[in-house]
Amino acid sequence: KKELVAYHEAGHAVVGALIPDYDQVQKVTIIPRSNGAGGLTFFAPSDSRLESGMYSKQYLESQLVVALGGRLAEEIIFGEDHVTTGASNDIQQVASIAKRMVKQWGMSNKVGRA
């Protein structure tokens, strides 16, 4: 299990590090968290991003990609048939961000812009 969690968290970290103008990786751990997560990859947002509280469509799309990086790492290393439910929180996060992008912020070419 620790090996799978390590690859999963590394997937988040590597994808985040490869995306231009994304938050810096601050911490990666495979120590289980009290909230049920098997590990954690923490990104430190820039001060300007935190102060403004405003996020570009590009940044939000990057968040979607980084959130799915752990699941992708599981698929690459262990195969599509051996992915786990470990990414369930990541998938919930992606669904929440994508829904808000469309419904709240009008960031959809197909549904319409705000």
NUPAMI-302939 format. One record per atom (N, C-alpha, C): residue number from 1; residue in three letters; x negated, y negated, z negated. Coordinates in nm, 2 decimals, always signed. Example, Ala and Ser with C-alpha at 12.3 -4.5 7.8 and 13.67 -1.06 7.14 Angstrom:
<rs>
k; r; px; py; pz
1; ala; -1.32; +0.57; -0.78
1; ala; -1.23; +0.45; -0.78
1; ala; -1.32; +0.33; -0.78
2; ser; -1.28; +0.22; -0.71
2; ser; -1.37; +0.11; -0.71
2; ser; -1.29; +0.00; -0.79
</rs>
This chain:
<rs>
k; r; px; py; pz
1; lys; -0.08; +0.12; +0.00
1; lys; +0.00; +0.00; +0.00
1; lys; -0.09; -0.13; +0.00
2; lys; -0.19; -0.13; -0.08
2; lys; -0.28; -0.25; -0.08
2; lys; -0.34; -0.28; +0.05
3; glu; -0.37; -0.17; +0.13
3; glu; -0.43; -0.19; +0.26
3; glu; -0.33; -0.26; +0.35
4; leu; -0.21; -0.21; +0.35
4; leu; -0.10; -0.27; +0.43
4; leu; -0.08; -0.42; +0.39
5; val; -0.07; -0.45; +0.26
5; val; -0.05; -0.58; +0.22
5; val; -0.17; -0.67; +0.26
6; ala; -0.29; -0.62; +0.25
6; ala; -0.41; -0.70; +0.29
6; ala; -0.40; -0.73; +0.44
7; tyr; -0.36; -0.64; +0.52
7; tyr; -0.35; -0.67; +0.67
7; tyr; -0.24; -0.77; +0.69
8; his; -0.13; -0.75; +0.62
8; his; -0.01; -0.84; +0.64
8; his; -0.05; -0.98; +0.60
9; glu; -0.11; -1.00; +0.49
9; glu; -0.15; -1.14; +0.44
9; glu; -0.26; -1.19; +0.53
10; ala; -0.35; -1.11; +0.58
10; ala; -0.45; -1.15; +0.67
10; ala; -0.39; -1.20; +0.80
11; gly; -0.28; -1.13; +0.84
11; gly; -0.21; -1.18; +0.97
11; gly; -0.16; -1.32; +0.95
12; his; -0.10; -1.35; +0.84
12; his; -0.06; -1.49; +0.82
12; his; -0.18; -1.59; +0.82
13; ala; -0.28; -1.55; +0.75
13; ala; -0.40; -1.64; +0.74
13; ala; -0.47; -1.66; +0.88
14; val; -0.49; -1.56; +0.95
14; val; -0.55; -1.57; +1.08
14; val; -0.47; -1.65; +1.18
15; val; -0.34; -1.62; +1.19
15; val; -0.25; -1.69; +1.28
15; val; -0.25; -1.84; +1.24
16; gly; -0.24; -1.87; +1.11
16; gly; -0.24; -2.01; +1.07
16; gly; -0.37; -2.08; +1.10
17; ala; -0.48; -2.01; +1.08
17; ala; -0.61; -2.07; +1.11
17; ala; -0.63; -2.10; +1.26
18; leu; -0.57; -2.02; +1.35
18; leu; -0.58; -2.03; +1.49
18; leu; -0.49; -2.14; +1.55
19; ile; -0.39; -2.18; +1.48
19; ile; -0.30; -2.28; +1.53
19; ile; -0.35; -2.42; +1.51
20; pro; -0.37; -2.50; +1.62
20; pro; -0.43; -2.63; +1.60
20; pro; -0.33; -2.72; +1.52
21; asp; -0.39; -2.81; +1.44
21; asp; -0.31; -2.90; +1.36
21; asp; -0.21; -2.84; +1.26
22; tyr; -0.25; -2.72; +1.21
22; tyr; -0.16; -2.66; +1.11
22; tyr; -0.23; -2.67; +0.98
23; asp; -0.16; -2.64; +0.87
23; asp; -0.21; -2.65; +0.74
23; asp; -0.33; -2.56; +0.71
24; gln; -0.42; -2.60; +0.63
24; gln; -0.53; -2.52; +0.60
24; gln; -0.50; -2.41; +0.50
25; val; -0.56; -2.29; +0.52
25; val; -0.54; -2.18; +0.43
25; val; -0.61; -2.21; +0.30
26; gln; -0.53; -2.21; +0.19
26; gln; -0.58; -2.24; +0.06
26; gln; -0.62; -2.12; -0.02
27; lys; -0.53; -2.01; -0.01
27; lys; -0.55; -1.90; -0.09
27; lys; -0.48; -1.78; -0.03
28; val; -0.55; -1.66; -0.03
28; val; -0.49; -1.54; +0.01
28; val; -0.51; -1.43; -0.10
29; thr; -0.40; -1.37; -0.14
29; thr; -0.41; -1.27; -0.25
29; thr; -0.32; -1.15; -0.21
30; ile; -0.37; -1.03; -0.26
30; ile; -0.28; -0.91; -0.24
30; ile; -0.23; -0.87; -0.38
31; ile; -0.25; -0.95; -0.48
31; ile; -0.20; -0.92; -0.61
31; ile; -0.05; -0.95; -0.61
32; pro; +0.03; -0.85; -0.64
32; pro; +0.18; -0.86; -0.64
32; pro; +0.23; -0.98; -0.72
33; arg; +0.33; -1.05; -0.67
33; arg; +0.38; -1.17; -0.74
33; arg; +0.51; -1.13; -0.81
34; ser; +0.54; -1.21; -0.91
34; ser; +0.66; -1.18; -0.99
34; ser; +0.79; -1.18; -0.92
35; asn; +0.79; -1.25; -0.80
35; asn; +0.91; -1.26; -0.72
35; asn; +0.93; -1.15; -0.63
36; gly; +0.85; -1.04; -0.64
36; gly; +0.86; -0.92; -0.56
36; gly; +0.77; -0.92; -0.44
37; ala; +0.71; -1.03; -0.40
37; ala; +0.62; -1.03; -0.29
37; ala; +0.50; -0.95; -0.32
38; gly; +0.45; -0.87; -0.22
38; gly; +0.34; -0.79; -0.23
38; gly; +0.21; -0.86; -0.23
39; gly; +0.21; -0.98; -0.18
39; gly; +0.09; -1.07; -0.17
39; gly; +0.13; -1.21; -0.14
40; leu; +0.03; -1.29; -0.11
40; leu; +0.07; -1.43; -0.08
40; leu; -0.04; -1.50; +0.00
41; thr; +0.00; -1.57; +0.10
41; thr; -0.10; -1.66; +0.17
41; thr; -0.04; -1.80; +0.15
42; phe; -0.13; -1.88; +0.09
42; phe; -0.08; -2.02; +0.06
42; phe; -0.16; -2.12; +0.15
43; phe; -0.08; -2.20; +0.22
43; phe; -0.13; -2.30; +0.30
43; phe; -0.11; -2.44; +0.23
44; ala; -0.22; -2.52; +0.24
44; ala; -0.21; -2.66; +0.18
44; ala; -0.18; -2.76; +0.28
45; pro; -0.05; -2.82; +0.28
45; pro; -0.02; -2.92; +0.38
45; pro; -0.10; -3.04; +0.36
46; ser; -0.12; -3.12; +0.46
46; ser; -0.20; -3.24; +0.45
46; ser; -0.12; -3.34; +0.37
47; asp; -0.19; -3.44; +0.31
47; asp; -0.13; -3.54; +0.23
47; asp; -0.03; -3.62; +0.31
48; ser; -0.06; -3.65; +0.44
48; ser; +0.03; -3.73; +0.52
48; ser; +0.16; -3.66; +0.55
49; arg; +0.15; -3.53; +0.57
49; arg; +0.27; -3.45; +0.59
49; arg; +0.35; -3.44; +0.47
50; leu; +0.29; -3.43; +0.35
50; leu; +0.37; -3.42; +0.23
50; leu; +0.43; -3.56; +0.20
51; glu; +0.36; -3.67; +0.22
51; glu; +0.41; -3.80; +0.19
51; glu; +0.53; -3.84; +0.28
52; ser; +0.52; -3.81; +0.40
52; ser; +0.62; -3.85; +0.50
52; ser; +0.75; -3.76; +0.48
53; gly; +0.73; -3.63; +0.45
53; gly; +0.84; -3.54; +0.44
53; gly; +0.91; -3.52; +0.58
54; met; +0.84; -3.56; +0.68
54; met; +0.89; -3.54; +0.82
54; met; +0.81; -3.44; +0.89
55; tyr; +0.87; -3.35; +0.97
55; tyr; +0.80; -3.24; +1.03
55; tyr; +0.83; -3.24; +1.18
56; ser; +0.73; -3.23; +1.27
56; ser; +0.76; -3.23; +1.41
56; ser; +0.81; -3.09; +1.45
57; lys; +0.87; -3.09; +1.57
57; lys; +0.92; -2.96; +1.62
57; lys; +0.80; -2.87; +1.64
58; gln; +0.69; -2.92; +1.68
58; gln; +0.57; -2.84; +1.70
58; gln; +0.52; -2.77; +1.57
59; tyr; +0.53; -2.85; +1.46
59; tyr; +0.49; -2.80; +1.33
59; tyr; +0.59; -2.69; +1.28
60; leu; +0.71; -2.72; +1.30
60; leu; +0.81; -2.62; +1.26
60; leu; +0.80; -2.49; +1.34
61; glu; +0.78; -2.50; +1.47
61; glu; +0.75; -2.38; +1.55
61; glu; +0.63; -2.31; +1.51
62; ser; +0.53; -2.38; +1.46
62; ser; +0.41; -2.32; +1.41
62; ser; +0.44; -2.24; +1.28
63; gln; +0.53; -2.30; +1.20
63; gln; +0.57; -2.23; +1.08
63; gln; +0.63; -2.10; +1.11
64; leu; +0.71; -2.09; +1.22
64; leu; +0.78; -1.97; +1.26
64; leu; +0.67; -1.87; +1.30
65; val; +0.57; -1.91; +1.38
65; val; +0.47; -1.82; +1.42
65; val; +0.39; -1.76; +1.31
66; val; +0.35; -1.85; +1.22
66; val; +0.27; -1.81; +1.10
66; val; +0.35; -1.71; +1.01
67; ala; +0.47; -1.74; +0.99
67; ala; +0.55; -1.65; +0.91
67; ala; +0.56; -1.51; +0.97
68; leu; +0.56; -1.50; +1.10
68; leu; +0.57; -1.37; +1.17
68; leu; +0.43; -1.30; +1.19
69; gly; +0.32; -1.38; +1.15
69; gly; +0.19; -1.32; +1.17
69; gly; +0.16; -1.20; +1.09
70; gly; +0.22; -1.19; +0.97
70; gly; +0.21; -1.07; +0.88
70; gly; +0.27; -0.95; +0.95
71; arg; +0.39; -0.96; +1.00
71; arg; +0.46; -0.85; +1.06
71; arg; +0.38; -0.81; +1.19
72; leu; +0.33; -0.90; +1.26
72; leu; +0.25; -0.87; +1.38
72; leu; +0.13; -0.79; +1.35
73; ala; +0.06; -0.83; +1.24
73; ala; -0.06; -0.76; +1.19
73; ala; -0.02; -0.61; +1.16
74; glu; +0.09; -0.60; +1.09
74; glu; +0.13; -0.46; +1.06
74; glu; +0.15; -0.38; +1.19
75; glu; +0.22; -0.44; +1.29
75; glu; +0.24; -0.37; +1.41
75; glu; +0.11; -0.33; +1.49
76; ile; +0.02; -0.43; +1.49
76; ile; -0.11; -0.40; +1.56
76; ile; -0.19; -0.29; +1.49
77; ile; -0.20; -0.30; +1.36
77; ile; -0.28; -0.20; +1.29
77; ile; -0.21; -0.07; +1.27
78; phe; -0.09; -0.06; +1.23
78; phe; -0.02; +0.06; +1.20
78; phe; +0.07; +0.11; +1.30
79; gly; +0.11; +0.03; +1.40
79; gly; +0.20; +0.08; +1.51
79; gly; +0.34; +0.03; +1.48
80; glu; +0.41; +0.01; +1.59
80; glu; +0.55; -0.04; +1.58
80; glu; +0.64; +0.05; +1.49
81; asp; +0.62; +0.18; +1.50
81; asp; +0.70; +0.27; +1.42
81; asp; +0.67; +0.28; +1.27
82; his; +0.56; +0.21; +1.23
82; his; +0.52; +0.21; +1.09
82; his; +0.52; +0.08; +1.02
83; val; +0.59; -0.02; +1.08
83; val; +0.61; -0.15; +1.01
83; val; +0.70; -0.12; +0.89
84; thr; +0.69; -0.21; +0.79
84; thr; +0.76; -0.19; +0.66
84; thr; +0.86; -0.30; +0.64
85; thr; +0.93; -0.29; +0.53
85; thr; +1.03; -0.40; +0.49
85; thr; +0.95; -0.51; +0.43
86; gly; +0.82; -0.50; +0.42
86; gly; +0.74; -0.61; +0.35
86; gly; +0.76; -0.75; +0.41
87; ala; +0.80; -0.75; +0.54
87; ala; +0.82; -0.88; +0.60
87; ala; +0.96; -0.94; +0.59
88; ser; +1.04; -0.88; +0.51
88; ser; +1.18; -0.92; +0.50
88; ser; +1.19; -1.07; +0.45
89; asn; +1.11; -1.11; +0.36
89; asn; +1.12; -1.25; +0.32
89; asn; +1.07; -1.34; +0.43
90; asp; +0.97; -1.30; +0.50
90; asp; +0.92; -1.38; +0.61
90; asp; +1.03; -1.39; +0.72
91; ile; +1.10; -1.29; +0.75
91; ile; +1.21; -1.29; +0.85
91; ile; +1.32; -1.38; +0.80
92; gln; +1.35; -1.38; +0.67
92; gln; +1.45; -1.47; +0.62
92; gln; +1.41; -1.61; +0.63
93; gln; +1.28; -1.64; +0.60
93; gln; +1.23; -1.78; +0.62
93; gln; +1.24; -1.82; +0.76
94; val; +1.20; -1.74; +0.86
94; val; +1.21; -1.77; +1.00
94; val; +1.35; -1.80; +1.04
95; ala; +1.44; -1.72; +1.00
95; ala; +1.58; -1.74; +1.03
95; ala; +1.63; -1.87; +0.97
96; ser; +1.59; -1.91; +0.85
96; ser; +1.64; -2.03; +0.79
96; ser; +1.58; -2.15; +0.86
97; ile; +1.45; -2.15; +0.89
97; ile; +1.39; -2.26; +0.96
97; ile; +1.45; -2.28; +1.10
98; ala; +1.47; -2.17; +1.17
98; ala; +1.52; -2.18; +1.31
98; ala; +1.67; -2.23; +1.31
99; lys; +1.74; -2.18; +1.21
99; lys; +1.88; -2.23; +1.20
99; lys; +1.89; -2.38; +1.17
100; arg; +1.80; -2.43; +1.08
100; arg; +1.80; -2.57; +1.05
100; arg; +1.75; -2.65; +1.17
101; met; +1.66; -2.60; +1.25
101; met; +1.61; -2.67; +1.36
101; met; +1.72; -2.69; +1.46
102; val; +1.81; -2.60; +1.48
102; val; +1.92; -2.61; +1.57
102; val; +2.04; -2.69; +1.51
103; lys; +2.08; -2.65; +1.39
103; lys; +2.21; -2.71; +1.34
103; lys; +2.19; -2.84; +1.27
104; gln; +2.08; -2.86; +1.20
104; gln; +2.06; -2.99; +1.13
104; gln; +1.98; -3.09; +1.20
105; trp; +1.87; -3.04; +1.27
105; trp; +1.78; -3.14; +1.33
105; trp; +1.79; -3.15; +1.49
106; gly; +1.88; -3.07; +1.55
106; gly; +1.91; -3.09; +1.69
106; gly; +1.79; -3.06; +1.78
107; met; +1.71; -2.96; +1.74
107; met; +1.58; -2.93; +1.81
107; met; +1.60; -2.81; +1.90
108; ser; +1.71; -2.81; +1.99
108; ser; +1.73; -2.71; +2.08
108; ser; +1.77; -2.76; +2.21
109; asn; +1.70; -2.72; +2.32
109; asn; +1.73; -2.76; +2.45
109; asn; +1.86; -2.70; +2.50
110; lys; +1.89; -2.58; +2.46
110; lys; +2.01; -2.51; +2.50
110; lys; +2.14; -2.56; +2.43
111; val; +2.13; -2.58; +2.30
111; val; +2.25; -2.62; +2.22
111; val; +2.27; -2.77; +2.22
112; gly; +2.16; -2.84; +2.23
112; gly; +2.17; -2.98; +2.24
112; gly; +2.08; -3.05; +2.14
113; arg; +2.04; -3.17; +2.17
113; arg; +1.95; -3.24; +2.09
113; arg; +2.03; -3.34; +2.01
114; ala; +1.97; -3.38; +1.89
114; ala; +2.04; -3.47; +1.80
114; ala; +2.03; -3.61; +1.86
</rs>
